Amino acid sequence: MTLLVSFMITSNAIAERLVAQLSKEEVAITANFDGSEIFIYGAIKHENSNKTTDPLEVVITVSGPAEKLHVRKKSKHAMIWLNTETIEIDSAPSFYAVASTGALKEVINNTENLKYKISIREVIRSIGNPATIQNPTDFTEGLIRIRSENKLYQDLDNSISLTDETLFATTINLPSNLVEGEYTIRFLLARGGKVIDQLSTTIPVNKVGLERWIFDLSRQQPLIYGLLSLFIAIFAGWLASAVFRNIRI
């Protein structure tokens, strides 16, 4: 089943509008979940003639739940690595992918990037850092580097196909280490570096089946969860002991 997304901006001045679809209504995290993917496709509706020669471009972002976190810098002292500096990131998406028909810096100008917070660096908010921190941007860059290595942050230039400035499609790969919650998908249509139309929707990412039952039990009935964990550990130890005794015999 596909999820239809069609949010229009009511303005006669807009010559093109976006209509988009997702291949899934939700992402289910099961016991053997090893990642997933979302196929995103749609069309550009041409309602009025546009005399400009600038080509149309499409940008799609997928953002996971935002979170507050601390980023620490390690320094070596007397052969030991220690945490020496820390800054607080007020808000950073747990997952963020930005796909575009071309290189993002060519598709969207800097002013529009700041206004709509499109690039990875623009969606990370860090304010009120201690005055003792000389280069706070190094911490943000470090966070981006680590999460990029874990596929949690993805720059996907030239990953959206656009046919005859009408049909577009792309695939966003989701890693296995996703955080539960509502993921926001934004669609932006640009011409000449400026956003001329946009729409957004959400897709839930949730644990299901045994994973959901165990998670809910640990939160709602911690005593029962602890006793059950203890019982499983004792049973596993007894079973392993029994197996080894039979092997010796």
SVG drawing of the C-alpha trace seen along z (x, -y; Angstrom):
<svg xmlns="http://www.w3.org/2000/svg" viewBox="-5 -35 58 76">
<polyline fill="none" stroke="black" stroke-width="0.4" points="0.0,0.0 1.3,-3.5 0.8,-6.6 -0.4,-9.5 0.9,-12.9 -0.5,-16.0 -0.3,-19.3 -0.8,-22.4 0.2,-26.0 -2.7,-28.2 -1.1,-30.8 -1.7,-31.5 1.8,-32.8 3.2,-29.2 3.6,-27.6 4.7,-24.2 3.5,-22.1 4.6,-18.8 2.7,-15.6 4.5,-12.6 4.1,-9.1 5.9,-6.7 6.3,-3.0 5.5,-2.3 3.1,-3.5 5.4,-2.5 8.7,-1.0 8.5,2.0 11.5,2.9 11.4,6.6 13.7,9.0 15.8,9.6 15.5,6.0 18.7,5.2 17.6,2.0 15.0,1.0 14.5,-1.4 11.8,-3.8 11.1,-4.3 9.9,-7.8 8.4,-9.0 6.1,-11.7 5.4,-14.3 5.6,-18.0 2.3,-19.5 2.8,-22.3 -0.1,-24.7 1.1,-27.9 3.7,-28.7 7.1,-29.7 9.4,-31.6 12.5,-31.2 15.3,-28.9 16.4,-27.8 15.8,-24.0 13.6,-22.6 15.3,-20.7 14.0,-18.4 15.3,-18.0 14.0,-15.4 14.9,-15.2 14.1,-12.4 14.5,-13.4 14.3,-11.2 13.2,-12.3 15.4,-15.2 17.3,-14.7 19.5,-16.7 23.0,-15.3 26.5,-16.0 29.5,-15.8 32.9,-15.3 36.4,-15.9 39.2,-13.6 42.8,-14.7 45.8,-12.6 47.4,-13.3 50.3,-11.2 49.5,-8.4 45.8,-8.4 42.9,-9.7 40.5,-11.8 37.4,-13.8 38.6,-17.4 35.9,-19.5 32.1,-19.1 29.4,-21.0 25.6,-20.5 23.8,-20.0 20.3,-21.4 18.7,-19.6 20.1,-17.1 18.0,-14.6 18.7,-11.0 18.7,-10.3 18.9,-12.7 19.2,-12.1 19.1,-14.8 18.8,-13.8 18.8,-16.1 18.7,-16.0 22.2,-17.6 24.8,-18.8 22.9,-20.4 25.0,-23.6 24.1,-24.1 20.4,-23.2 19.7,-25.4 21.5,-28.7 22.8,-29.6 20.0,-31.9 17.3,-29.3 19.4,-26.6 19.4,-28.8 15.7,-29.6 14.5,-26.1 17.3,-24.3 18.0,-21.7 21.6,-20.6 22.8,-18.4 24.7,-21.3 21.7,-23.5 19.4,-21.0 21.8,-20.7 21.2,-23.4 23.9,-24.2 23.6,-27.5 25.0,-28.7 28.3,-26.9 30.9,-27.6 33.2,-30.5 36.2,-28.2 35.4,-26.2 37.6,-27.7 36.2,-25.8 32.6,-24.7 32.1,-23.8 34.7,-21.0 32.2,-19.2 29.4,-19.5 31.7,-18.3 32.7,-15.4 29.1,-14.5 28.4,-14.6 31.4,-12.5 30.5,-9.8 26.9,-9.6 27.8,-9.6 30.1,-6.6 27.1,-4.8 24.8,-5.7 22.7,-7.9 23.5,-11.1 23.5,-10.8 24.4,-13.4 22.9,-12.0 23.8,-14.4 22.6,-13.5 20.5,-10.6 17.0,-11.8 16.2,-11.1 14.0,-13.7 12.5,-12.9 11.3,-15.8 11.0,-18.0 7.9,-16.0 8.6,-12.6 11.1,-12.1 12.1,-9.1 14.7,-8.1 15.4,-5.5 16.4,-6.3 18.2,-3.5 17.5,-3.2 20.2,-1.6 19.4,1.0 20.2,-1.3 17.1,-3.6 15.5,-5.4 11.7,-4.8 9.4,-7.7 7.8,-9.8 10.1,-10.5 9.4,-13.6 9.8,-13.6 10.1,-16.9 9.8,-17.6 11.2,-20.8 10.9,-22.1 13.5,-24.6 14.3,-26.8 17.3,-29.1 18.4,-28.1 15.1,-29.2 12.4,-27.0 9.1,-27.5 7.0,-24.8 7.2,-22.3 5.2,-19.7 5.8,-17.2 4.5,-14.1 5.5,-11.6 6.2,-7.9 6.2,-6.0 9.1,-3.8 8.1,-1.4 9.1,1.9 6.6,4.7 6.1,8.2 8.4,9.7 10.6,6.5 7.6,4.3 6.4,6.7 9.9,6.8 10.3,3.0 6.9,2.3 7.4,4.9 10.7,3.2 9.0,-0.2 5.6,0.8 6.5,3.7 10.2,3.4 10.0,5.9 8.5,8.6 11.0,7.8 13.9,8.1 12.6,11.5 12.0,12.8 15.5,11.8 17.0,13.5 15.0,16.7 16.2,16.8 19.8,16.3 19.5,19.1 17.8,21.4 20.4,20.7 23.2,21.5 21.6,24.7 21.0,25.7 24.6,25.0 25.8,27.0 23.6,30.0 24.9,29.9 28.5,30.0 27.8,32.9 26.3,34.9 29.3,34.2 31.7,35.5 29.6,38.7"/>
</svg>
